[in-house]
Amino acid sequence: MAENASLQLVLIGSGNVAWHFGHALKNAGIRIVQVISRSYESGQELAGELGTISSTDFSLELPESDFIIVAVKDSVLVEVLQQMHLTEAIILHTSGSLGIDIFRADQKRCGVLYPFQTLTKGMHVDFDKIPMCIEASDNLSLARIKSLAGMISGNVQELTTEQRRILHISGVFLNNFTNHLIAQTVDFLNRNNLDKTLVMPLLEETINKLKQTSPYDAQTGLARRNDFEVIHKHLEILSVEPQLKKLYAMLTDSIIAYYSK
């Protein structure tokens, strides 16, 4: 703890990723000297939780620190980096899809600290289990970033920009698309006066099964066994739900094609 406390860090952003990084770093004994956020309210709130000060001005000269973590939306990341003063600190962005080449050419030390996990403010996650994907501009920075990442995660992985982009796409499939299907399912149940608690055990067993076997072997259901009679009945029922019918048909066709190889 004493060694970590000697590290100083500026956190830019106050959204989901910044919130989780801030708390994980503080819990690791790292001193956060400032939070900078476009949103005055959320910046103030996060700074208060972390026991530090906040600002809304990215263009001000930053306080002395070892690292600057820029945890903002991809759409504004380049703009924020361009506004910042040059610094001797190592600047890190947390994006899965943007490369290390987006930093200013005259910024000597920079890198990436990408947490491969879905993060929501206020919801606890075990940071020690999160794959922390890192990349750096030079070997010295890489060693220091690896050390920082290891203070909050037991799973630090050095990945290239292209590898990180592939991983990010996999996260979209695995988390975003899966969650969207669950949301569509719950809405469908609600419209038919059925409670989501009825399907929760099925969802839990689906996840548990994947811990014991491969997704290929875990697949069950109508499309897997080519039960076209029931599939057609389902599609008839879904005629009043055009969007769900389209999703059902597309995913059914995908499963059939996957297992017919």
N, C-alpha and C positions, 0 to 999 in steps of 0.2 A: 504493500500500500504506500509506503513512504516513497519508494522509487517512482511509482505512478504519479504521486502528488506533485512531483517536480515537473511533470509535463504540463504545458499550457496549450489550450486549444480554443480557436474561434469557430463557432457554429453558425453557418449561414442557412437560413430557412427555419420554418416553425411548423411544417406540415407533418404528415405521418412518419416519414423517414427521419427527419430531423428530431422529432419528439423521441423516437426510440433510441437513436444514436445518443442524444443528449443524456438520457437517463442511464443507458448502458455505460457510457463513458464516466459519468459521475459516480456510478456504483463501483467502477473499477478504480476509483481514486484519482481520476484525471481532472485537473482544474479547467473549467470552461470559463474563459475570461470575458466572453461577450457573445450574445446572440444577435444576429442581424436578420431582420425579416421585413418583407414588404408590408405585412399586416402588423400594425401597431399593437392591436389587441392580443393576437396569438403570440407575437414575439414577447410582449410583456409577461404574458402568462407563463410561457416556457422558461423565460429568464428567471422568473420568480421561483419556479419549481427547481431550477438548477442552481439557485443562489448566486446569480450574476446579473449583469446589466444588459440592456437591449437597445437597439437602434434600428431605424428604418433606412439609413443612408449607406448604400453599398460603396459609394465613392470616397468615403472618409478613409484616412490612413488608419489601418488596423492596429490594435495593440500588439505588442510583442508576443509571439506564440511560437510553438513548435510545429503545429499543424493548423490548417484551415480546412474544415469540411464544408463543402458546398452541397447541401441537400435540398435542391429546388427542382421544380418541374423541368423536364427536358426542353420544353418550348421556350424557357427563359434562361437556360443555363449559360449559353454563349453570351447573351447580353450581360448577365451578372458578372461573368468572368472578365469581360471587356471593361466594365466599370471599375473593377478593383485595382488598387495600387499594386505595383510590384512588391514582393515581399521575400524575405529570406526563409520564411516558413514553407513547408511542403503543402501545396494546395491539392486537395483531393475532391473529386466529384463522385457521386454515388450512383450514377446512371448505369443501367445494364445495356443500353442500346447505343450510347454515344462513346466515341473513341477517346484515346488519350491525346489525339491531335487537335482537340478543340481548345486547348489552352493557348494563351498568348505565346508567341514564339520567343519572347524575351523573358518568360517566366522559367527560371532555371530548374526548379524542383517541383515536380507535380506527379500526380498519379490518380489511381481509381481505387475506391473502397466500396464495392458493390455487395450489399447483403441480399442473398437469394432467398427471400421470404416475403410473404404478404404481411404488411405492417399497417396497423390501424391504431390511431391515438387511443391511449387508455386501456388497450387490450394487451395483456401480458404475453410475451413470447420468451422462450428460453434462448437468449442470445448465444449461449455456449454451443448450441447445436446448429446455429445458422451457418451455412457455407459463406464465408467472407471472401469474395473474389477480388484479388488485387492485381494491379499493374503499375509500373513506375517508369519515369523518364530516364532513370539511371540506376546503377546497382546500389549506390549508397542510399538513395531514397527508397528503393525496394526493401532493403534490410530494415529501415526504420518503419516503413508502412507495415511490413510483416510483424514487427514487434508490437506496433499499436493494435493491429487487428487481433493478435494473439492475446491481448489483455482483455478482450471482450468476447472472443469466440475460440472454441477449441477445434475449429474446422476452417483453416485458412488455406485458400487455393490460389496459386498464381496462374492466371489465365490471360491469354491475348485478347485484344479487342474483338476479334472475330469469334473466338470461343465464347466470350461473354455474350455476344449478340445471339449466338445459337442457344445458349442457356436461357437468355431472356425470352426468346420465342417459345422455348419449351415451357417456361413459366406461364406464358399467356394461355397456351393450350391446357396445361395442368390445373392452374388456379382460376384464371379469369373466365375461360370458357366453361369449366366445370361449375363454377359458382353461378354463372348465368343460367345453365341448365337447371340447377337446383332452384334458382329464383323463379324460372318459368314453371317448374313443377309445382312449387308451393302456390303460385298464383292460380294454376289450373285446379289444384285441390280446393283452394278457397272459393273459387267460382262454382264449385260443385259441393260446397258445404262439407268438406272433409278437412280434418286438422293435420298439420304437418307432422305432428308427433307420431302419426301412423307410419310415416316413411323413415323416421330417424333411425330405427334399428337396422333397416336395410342399408342406409348410407354408412352407418358405423361398421357393419359387417363387410361391406364393399372395401372399405379402407383396411380393415383388419386382415382380410384375405390377401391383400397385396403385400402384407408383411411376411406372408408365408409362402407365396408362390408368385410366378410371373404374371403380368397382365394378360399375356396370351392364353395361359392355362386357366386363368380366373374367369374368363369370359363365359357367361351363360346367357340364356334367353332365347327369344323367338328367332332372331336373325342368325344366331350361332347355330341353331339346329334346323334352320330353313323351314320354320313353321309358317308357311305363307298364308294358310287359311286364317289364322288368328291375326296375323299382320294386317291382312285386308280388312278384317272386322275393326281393328283399331283405327285404321285410316278412315273408315266410314264414320266412326264415332267422332273423329277429329275433324270432320268436314266443317263443323261450326267453329273450328279453331284453326284458321288457315295458316297462321305462323307456326303453331305447334305441329300441324300436319306436315308442313314443309321440313321442319327440323327432324321429325320422326322418320320421314321417308329418306332424307339425306343420310342420317346416321345409320339407319337400317341398311341402306345400299352400301355404305362404307364398311360395315361389319361383314356383310355377305362377301364383298369383294376381297376383304382382308383374309378371310378364312378359305377362300377358294383358290388362293395362290398355290 
